[in-house]
Amino acid sequence: MADKAGIDRTYASQIERGIANPSLFVLCSIAKALDISFMQLVNGDIQCTFGDKAPTV
């Protein structure tokens, strides 16, 4: 999946383990690699914060 999404395997592992916070672009790339929609991938688990903190998924 990481190869199809164009991301490093180590980074993909960090995403899976909740260590890394991927960008929306990376999430879209992962969804495409898995042949599912972005919404299916995130399944409503998007949390947005404002101020100094970046949005997390």
N, C-alpha and C positions, 0 to 999 in steps of 0.2 A: 504494500500500500504506500509506504513512504516513497519508494522509487516512482510509482505512478503519479503521486502527488507532487513530486519534485522537491521533497524535503529530506533532510538527513535522517537516517534511521535512529540515531541517538536522540534527535529532537522529537521525533514521533513517539519514542518511548517516554520521554519526559512529559509530553502532552497526555499520553495514556495514564501516566502515574500522577497527574495533577501537579507536576512540578513547574511546567512551562505554561504560559498563557499565550496561545496562538493568536495571530492577527486574523481579522475577518478574511483577508486574502488567503491565508493558509487554510482556514476552515473551509472555504469554498473549494480550494484545491483538493482537500481531503475528501469532501463530499463527492466531487467529480470522480476522483479515483475509485471511490466505493460505489459509484453509479447510483447515488441517492441525492435527494435535494438537500440544500443547506438546512432547511427547517427540520427535515428528518434527522439530520446529524445532531443538531443542537437540542431538538425536542423541547423547546421552550425554556431551556436552562441558561438563558442570558441574563446576566446581572449587570446593570449599568450604574456606575458611580460618577459623581461630579466632583470637580476640584482637582486636588493633586493626584488622585488615584485614577488609573486607566480602567476602562471597562473590562470586565472579565467574562469569560464564557465557561 
